Amino acid sequence: MDTYILAFIPLVFGEGISLFPKVQKQENLVLEKSKAYPNGIVMLYLHKQPAN
C-alpha cells in the first residue's frame, strides 16, 4: 500500500504554489488520520484507494 504524508504549514504566498505540478493522473486517496498542532501545522496521512 502506498502511503502519503502531507504537512500543511500555514504561510502566505500570494496565489500559492502547486504541490504536484506535473501529475497527469488523478489518484483517489483515503484519509487514514490527521493531526493538528498548536502552531497551525496539519499532518495528513493518506493511502491509495484500492481498485475495485
N, C-alpha and C positions, 0 to 999 in steps of 0.2 A: 504494500500500500504506500503510495506517495503521500507524504505529509508536507504541508506548507506552514511556516510560521511567519506571520507578518507582524511587524511592530509599527504602529501608528504613533508618530511623535508630533504633537501639535506645534507647528510653526507656520508663519505667514509667508508665503512665497508668491504673492500676486495671483496668477492664474493657476498655480500648482505645477506639479511635474507628473509625468506619466510613469507609473511603476513598471509596466511591461510594454514598451512601445513597439516591439517587433513581434508580439504574439499574434498569430493569424488564426488560431483555432481556439474557440471558447471551451473551457473545461467547467463542468458543473462540480462545485465544491460543497462539502458539508462541514459546517462549523462544529468542531468537537468540543471546544471550550474557549473561553475568553477570560482575560484578566485585566482589570483597570487598576492603575497605580495612582497614588495621590498627586504625582507631578503631571498627570494628564496622559501619560503613555498608555496605550492599549495594545495588548498582545492578543492576536488571533491565531488559533491552532485549527487548521483545516486539513481535510483529506479529499481525494478524488471520489466522486460518487461512483459506485460500481456500475458497470454496464449492465443493461437489462438482458 
